[in-house]
Amino acid sequence: MDKIKSLWVWVSSLIFVMIGFPVALFLWILSLPFDRRRLMNNRWMVIQGIILTRMNFFWKVIVEGKEKIDQKQAYVIVPNHQSMLDIVIFNMLHHRLRWISKIEVFKIPVLGWEMRMVKYIELERGNKHSVVRMMERCISSLREGISIVIFPEGTRSLTGAIGRFKTGAFQLAIKTDKPILPVLIDGTGDVLPKNGLTFRINKVIRIKVLDPIFPGQFGTGDPEELAARVHSLMKEAMDELRNRPDYLN
């Protein structure tokens, strides 16, 4: 039954993305003369993610703490990472943002084209020049008032445990003097595990926005120390979330 329903999720999602692309192209052409930040396309990308999340009713998505997000503020957003489904579900926060993504994803027809329209930021792993360009574009995005999302673990967790954080996101926050927004994602790894293509049905997915950490609260200019502090905070918050009586409801 999971395989049959998974087929529905993949096919319906693909059809929706194909239908949505002409809208994205129209908005991109329309906004070229006046919308350098591509806010119209960014908003449409968020709407598509929300629709994709809600149209696949085989799992329940619970969002907590969305009110902590100042929609006019640009953040360095650091979620934990369990599944490629995280990126779609994340749109439930209704926040304008840009993702850092592997350069290979930008080569996927339709999806990659739309990512470029929204000015998502590509990264070629192992290429130092690409890392420098990525950081420059992240800084530019934050100065434009558009948040950056970076998975500090760098890869999806196989167990659901939050792995060790890399320092890139924290270097960015220190350098730009922008607040860090920690976000917990839990349950997506149960729905679509790493390296899996079959969706597991009747699962609960939770997104919990933690309190923003503003530059005056960093307490350090060392990105490694800051990464360790935020990791500890998020791990403790995840343990609290999973130990709540309503966790599976």
DRENDO-1510 file (C-alpha; in Angstrom, 1 decimal, always signed):
<recs>
REC; n; res; u; v; w
REC; 1; MET; +0.0; +0.0; +0.0 .
REC; 2; ASP; +2.9; +2.4; +0.8 .
REC; 3; LYS; +4.3; +1.8; -2.7 .
REC; 4; ILE; +0.9; +2.6; -4.4 .
REC; 5; LYS; +0.5; +5.8; -2.3 .
REC; 6; SER; +4.1; +6.7; -3.0 .
REC; 7; LEU; +3.4; +6.5; -6.7 .
REC; 8; TRP; +0.6; +8.9; -6.3 .
REC; 9; VAL; +2.8; +11.4; -4.3 .
REC; 10; TRP; +5.5; +11.3; -7.0 .
REC; 11; VAL; +3.2; +11.5; -10.0 .
REC; 12; SER; +0.9; +14.2; -8.5 .
REC; 13; SER; +3.9; +16.3; -7.4 .
REC; 14; LEU; +5.6; +16.0; -10.8 .
REC; 15; ILE; +2.4; +17.1; -12.5 .
REC; 16; PHE; +1.9; +20.0; -10.2 .
REC; 17; VAL; +5.5; +21.2; -10.7 .
REC; 18; MET; +5.1; +21.0; -14.5 .
REC; 19; ILE; +1.9; +23.0; -14.2 .
REC; 20; GLY; +3.4; +25.5; -11.9 .
REC; 21; PHE; +6.5; +26.2; -14.0 .
REC; 22; PRO; +4.7; +28.4; -16.7 .
REC; 23; VAL; +3.5; +30.6; -13.8 .
REC; 24; ALA; +7.0; +30.9; -12.5 .
REC; 25; LEU; +8.3; +31.8; -16.0 .
REC; 26; PHE; +5.5; +34.4; -16.4 .
REC; 27; LEU; +6.3; +36.0; -13.0 .
REC; 28; TRP; +10.0; +36.0; -13.8 .
REC; 29; ILE; +9.5; +37.8; -17.2 .
REC; 30; LEU; +7.0; +40.2; -15.6 .
REC; 31; SER; +9.3; +41.2; -12.8 .
REC; 32; LEU; +12.5; +41.5; -14.7 .
REC; 33; PRO; +12.3; +45.4; -15.1 .
REC; 34; PHE; +11.6; +46.1; -11.4 .
REC; 35; ASP; +12.1; +43.1; -9.1 .
REC; 36; ARG; +15.8; +42.5; -8.8 .
REC; 37; ARG; +15.3; +40.4; -5.7 .
REC; 38; ARG; +12.8; +38.1; -7.5 .
REC; 39; LEU; +10.3; +38.4; -4.6 .
REC; 40; MET; +7.4; +37.5; -6.8 .
REC; 41; ASN; +9.1; +34.2; -7.8 .
REC; 42; ASN; +10.2; +33.6; -4.3 .
REC; 43; ARG; +6.6; +33.9; -3.1 .
REC; 44; TRP; +5.4; +31.6; -5.8 .
REC; 45; MET; +8.0; +29.0; -4.8 .
REC; 46; VAL; +6.7; +29.2; -1.2 .
REC; 47; ILE; +3.1; +28.8; -2.3 .
REC; 48; GLN; +4.0; +25.7; -4.4 .
REC; 49; GLY; +5.7; +24.1; -1.4 .
REC; 50; ILE; +2.7; +24.7; +0.8 .
REC; 51; ILE; +0.3; +23.3; -1.9 .
REC; 52; LEU; +2.6; +20.2; -2.3 .
REC; 53; THR; +2.6; +19.7; +1.4 .
REC; 54; ARG; -1.1; +20.0; +1.8 .
REC; 55; MET; -2.1; +18.0; -1.3 .
REC; 56; ASN; -0.3; +14.9; +0.0 .
REC; 57; PHE; -2.6; +14.1; +2.9 .
REC; 58; PHE; -0.9; +10.8; +3.9 .
REC; 59; TRP; +0.9; +12.5; +6.7 .
REC; 60; LYS; +0.2; +15.2; +9.3 .
REC; 61; VAL; +2.4; +18.4; +9.5 .
REC; 62; ILE; +2.4; +20.4; +12.7 .
REC; 63; VAL; +4.2; +23.8; +12.8 .
REC; 64; GLU; +5.1; +25.5; +16.1 .
REC; 65; GLY; +6.7; +28.8; +16.8 .
REC; 66; LYS; +6.0; +30.4; +13.4 .
REC; 67; GLU; +5.1; +33.6; +15.2 .
REC; 68; LYS; +8.7; +34.0; +16.3 .
REC; 69; ILE; +9.7; +34.8; +12.8 .
REC; 70; ASP; +9.9; +38.5; +11.9 .
REC; 71; GLN; +8.9; +38.4; +8.2 .
REC; 72; LYS; +10.9; +41.6; +7.6 .
REC; 73; GLN; +14.1; +40.3; +9.2 .
REC; 74; ALA; +16.7; +38.4; +7.3 .
REC; 75; TYR; +18.1; +35.4; +9.2 .
REC; 76; VAL; +20.7; +32.8; +8.8 .
REC; 77; ILE; +18.4; +29.8; +9.2 .
REC; 78; VAL; +19.9; +26.6; +10.5 .
REC; 79; PRO; +17.5; +23.5; +10.5 .
REC; 80; ASN; +18.5; +20.0; +11.2 .
REC; 81; HIS; +18.3; +17.6; +8.2 .
REC; 82; GLN; +16.5; +14.3; +8.0 .
REC; 83; SER; +15.1; +13.9; +4.4 .
REC; 84; MET; +15.0; +15.7; +1.1 .
REC; 85; LEU; +11.3; +16.3; +2.0 .
REC; 86; ASP; +12.6; +18.9; +4.5 .
REC; 87; ILE; +12.9; +21.5; +1.7 .
REC; 88; VAL; +9.3; +21.2; +0.6 .
REC; 89; ILE; +7.9; +21.1; +4.2 .
REC; 90; PHE; +10.0; +24.1; +5.1 .
REC; 91; ASN; +7.7; +26.3; +3.1 .
REC; 92; MET; +5.1; +26.0; +5.8 .
REC; 93; LEU; +6.9; +28.8; +7.6 .
REC; 94; HIS; +5.7; +31.2; +4.9 .
REC; 95; HIS; +9.1; +33.0; +4.9 .
REC; 96; ARG; +11.1; +34.4; +2.0 .
REC; 97; LEU; +14.4; +32.7; +1.8 .
REC; 98; ARG; +17.1; +31.2; -0.4 .
REC; 99; TRP; +18.5; +27.7; -0.1 .
REC; 100; ILE; +22.1; +26.7; -0.6 .
REC; 101; SER; +22.0; +23.7; -2.9 .
REC; 102; LYS; +24.5; +21.3; -4.6 .
REC; 103; ILE; +25.3; +22.4; -8.2 .
REC; 104; GLU; +23.9; +19.1; -9.5 .
REC; 105; VAL; +20.4; +20.0; -8.5 .
REC; 106; PHE; +20.5; +23.1; -10.6 .
REC; 107; LYS; +21.0; +20.8; -13.7 .
REC; 108; ILE; +17.6; +19.1; -13.2 .
REC; 109; PRO; +15.2; +20.4; -15.8 .
REC; 110; VAL; +12.3; +22.6; -14.6 .
REC; 111; LEU; +13.3; +22.3; -10.9 .
REC; 112; GLY; +16.8; +23.7; -11.5 .
REC; 113; TRP; +15.4; +26.4; -13.9 .
REC; 114; GLU; +13.0; +27.6; -11.3 .
REC; 115; MET; +15.7; +27.6; -8.6 .
REC; 116; ARG; +17.8; +29.9; -10.7 .
REC; 117; MET; +14.8; +32.2; -11.2 .
REC; 118; VAL; +14.5; +32.5; -7.4 .
REC; 119; LYS; +18.2; +33.1; -7.1 .
REC; 120; TYR; +18.9; +30.1; -5.0 .
REC; 121; ILE; +22.6; +29.7; -4.4 .
REC; 122; GLU; +24.7; +26.9; -5.9 .
REC; 123; LEU; +27.6; +25.2; -4.3 .
REC; 124; GLU; +30.1; +22.8; -5.9 .
REC; 125; ARG; +31.5; +20.7; -3.0 .
REC; 126; GLY; +35.2; +20.4; -2.8 .
REC; 127; ASN; +35.7; +23.6; -5.0 .
REC; 128; LYS; +37.2; +26.4; -2.9 .
REC; 129; HIS; +36.3; +29.0; -5.5 .
REC; 130; SER; +32.7; +27.9; -5.4 .
REC; 131; VAL; +32.6; +28.2; -1.6 .
REC; 132; VAL; +33.9; +31.8; -1.8 .
REC; 133; ARG; +31.3; +32.7; -4.5 .
REC; 134; MET; +28.6; +31.0; -2.4 .
REC; 135; MET; +29.5; +33.1; +0.7 .
REC; 136; GLU; +29.5; +36.3; -1.3 .
REC; 137; ARG; +26.1; +35.6; -2.7 .
REC; 138; CYS; +24.8; +34.7; +0.8 .
REC; 139; ILE; +26.1; +38.0; +2.2 .
REC; 140; SER; +24.4; +39.8; -0.7 .
REC; 141; SER; +21.1; +38.0; -0.1 .
REC; 142; LEU; +21.1; +38.9; +3.6 .
REC; 143; ARG; +21.8; +42.5; +2.8 .
REC; 144; GLU; +18.9; +42.4; +0.4 .
REC; 145; GLY; +16.7; +41.3; +3.3 .
REC; 146; ILE; +16.3; +37.7; +2.2 .
REC; 147; SER; +17.1; +34.9; +4.6 .
REC; 148; ILE; +19.6; +32.1; +3.9 .
REC; 149; VAL; +18.9; +28.5; +4.8 .
REC; 150; ILE; +21.9; +26.2; +5.4 .
REC; 151; PHE; +21.8; +22.7; +6.8 .
REC; 152; PRO; +24.7; +22.9; +9.2 .
REC; 153; GLU; +25.0; +19.1; +9.4 .
REC; 154; GLY; +25.8; +19.1; +5.7 .
REC; 155; THR; +24.0; +15.8; +5.0 .
REC; 156; ARG; +20.8; +14.0; +6.0 .
REC; 157; SER; +20.8; +12.1; +9.3 .
REC; 158; LEU; +20.3; +8.3; +9.0 .
REC; 159; THR; +19.1; +8.0; +12.6 .
REC; 160; GLY; +17.2; +11.2; +13.2 .
REC; 161; ALA; +19.9; +12.3; +15.7 .
REC; 162; ILE; +21.3; +15.8; +15.1 .
REC; 163; GLY; +24.9; +15.4; +13.7 .
REC; 164; ARG; +27.9; +17.6; +14.3 .
REC; 165; PHE; +27.6; +21.1; +12.8 .
REC; 166; LYS; +29.9; +22.6; +10.2 .
REC; 167; THR; +30.9; +26.2; +10.7 .
REC; 168; GLY; +29.8; +27.9; +7.4 .
REC; 169; ALA; +26.4; +29.2; +8.6 .
REC; 170; PHE; +27.9; +30.5; +11.8 .
REC; 171; GLN; +30.8; +32.2; +9.9 .
REC; 172; LEU; +28.1; +33.9; +7.8 .
REC; 173; ALA; +26.1; +35.1; +10.8 .
REC; 174; ILE; +29.2; +36.5; +12.5 .
REC; 175; LYS; +30.4; +38.2; +9.4 .
REC; 176; THR; +27.1; +39.8; +8.5 .
REC; 177; ASP; +25.9; +40.5; +12.1 .
REC; 178; LYS; +22.6; +38.8; +11.3 .
REC; 179; PRO; +20.5; +36.7; +13.7 .
REC; 180; ILE; +20.6; +32.9; +13.6 .
REC; 181; LEU; +17.2; +31.2; +13.5 .
REC; 182; PRO; +17.4; +27.5; +14.7 .
REC; 183; VAL; +14.6; +25.3; +13.4 .
REC; 184; LEU; +13.8; +21.7; +14.3 .
REC; 185; ILE; +12.4; +19.3; +11.8 .
REC; 186; ASP; +11.4; +15.9; +13.0 .
REC; 187; GLY; +9.5; +13.0; +11.3 .
REC; 188; THR; +10.5; +13.6; +7.7 .
REC; 189; GLY; +13.2; +10.9; +8.0 .
REC; 190; ASP; +10.4; +8.4; +8.9 .
REC; 191; VAL; +8.3; +9.5; +5.9 .
REC; 192; LEU; +11.1; +9.5; +3.4 .
REC; 193; PRO; +14.4; +8.1; +4.7 .
REC; 194; LYS; +17.7; +9.0; +3.2 .
REC; 195; ASN; +18.4; +7.1; -0.1 .
REC; 196; GLY; +14.7; +5.9; -0.1 .
REC; 197; LEU; +12.0; +6.6; -2.7 .
REC; 198; THR; +9.0; +5.0; -1.0 .
REC; 199; PHE; +7.0; +7.3; +1.3 .
REC; 200; ARG; +5.8; +5.9; +4.6 .
REC; 201; ILE; +2.2; +6.7; +5.3 .
REC; 202; ASN; +0.3; +7.9; +8.4 .
REC; 203; LYS; +3.3; +9.7; +10.0 .
REC; 204; VAL; +3.5; +13.0; +11.9 .
REC; 205; ILE; +6.0; +15.6; +10.8 .
REC; 206; ARG; +6.9; +18.5; +13.2 .
REC; 207; ILE; +8.5; +21.8; +12.5 .
REC; 208; LYS; +9.4; +23.9; +15.5 .
REC; 209; VAL; +10.9; +27.3; +15.3 .
REC; 210; LEU; +13.2; +28.1; +18.3 .
REC; 211; ASP; +14.0; +31.6; +19.6 .
REC; 212; PRO; +16.2; +33.7; +17.2 .
REC; 213; ILE; +19.7; +34.2; +18.5 .
REC; 214; PHE; +20.7; +37.8; +17.8 .
REC; 215; PRO; +24.4; +38.9; +17.4 .
REC; 216; GLY; +24.5; +40.4; +20.9 .
REC; 217; GLN; +23.6; +36.9; +22.3 .
REC; 218; PHE; +26.3; +35.0; +20.4 .
REC; 219; GLY; +28.8; +35.4; +23.2 .
REC; 220; THR; +31.7; +34.6; +20.9 .
REC; 221; GLY; +33.3; +35.5; +17.6 .
REC; 222; ASP; +34.5; +32.0; +17.0 .
REC; 223; PRO; +32.3; +30.2; +14.5 .
REC; 224; GLU; +33.3; +26.7; +15.9 .
REC; 225; GLU; +32.3; +27.7; +19.4 .
REC; 226; LEU; +29.0; +29.3; +18.1 .
REC; 227; ALA; +28.3; +26.1; +16.1 .
REC; 228; ALA; +28.8; +24.0; +19.2 .
REC; 229; ARG; +26.5; +26.2; +21.3 .
REC; 230; VAL; +23.7; +26.2; +18.8 .
REC; 231; HIS; +24.1; +22.4; +18.2 .
REC; 232; SER; +23.8; +21.8; +22.0 .
REC; 233; LEU; +20.7; +24.1; +22.1 .
REC; 234; MET; +19.0; +22.3; +19.2 .
REC; 235; LYS; +19.8; +18.8; +20.5 .
REC; 236; GLU; +18.3; +19.7; +23.9 .
REC; 237; ALA; +15.2; +21.2; +22.3 .
REC; 238; MET; +14.8; +18.1; +20.2 .
REC; 239; ASP; +15.0; +15.8; +23.2 .
REC; 240; GLU; +12.3; +18.0; +24.9 .
REC; 241; LEU; +10.1; +17.8; +21.8 .
REC; 242; ARG; +10.3; +14.1; +21.6 .
REC; 243; ASN; +9.6; +13.6; +25.3 .
REC; 244; ARG; +6.4; +15.6; +25.2 .
REC; 245; PRO; +3.2; +13.6; +25.9 .
REC; 246; ASP; +1.6; +14.9; +22.6 .
REC; 247; TYR; +4.6; +14.0; +20.5 .
REC; 248; LEU; +2.9; +11.3; +18.4 .
REC; 249; ASN; -0.4; +13.1; +18.1 .
</recs>
